[in-house]
Amino acid sequence: MFIQTMFSIGLILVIIGFTVVFAAVLFMAFKAAKAKGKVKGGGVVVIGPFPIIFGTDKESVKIILVLSIVFIVLLVVFMLISAQMFR
């Protein structure tokens, strides 16, 4: 029963992730189609608990830094919860 619940939660999170990425790509495409100006962006590569952050300007890097810290904290919380459940 517990394994099925964890599988369902994982599957739901993967589906939500794909949906968010798809919506972000659509949003960026529509925004870029009607706007003219500078292109700003950035990204993060997470290797274990360590994020590698890159970007084209300071504002993008700050936003991605905050988001990656939130992601790492959530990752650690989920890992601690799952470790206690399997004891």
C-alpha positions, 0 to 999 in steps of 0.5 A: 500500500505504501509503495503504491502511494509513493509511486502515485506521488512520484508519478503526479510530480513528474506529470506536474513537472512536464506540465510546468515545463510545457507551459513555460515554453509556451509562455516564453514563445508567446512573449518572444513573438510580440516583444522586441528587446534584450534576451535574458535567461539562465539555468541550473544544473543540479548534481546531487545537492549542489546546483550549478547556476548560470545566466545572462544577467544578475537578475536572472541568476538571483531568481534561479538561485532562489528557486534552486535553494527552494528546490534543494530544501524540498529535496532534503525534506522529502529525502528525510521523510522517506528515510523515516518512513522506510525504517 
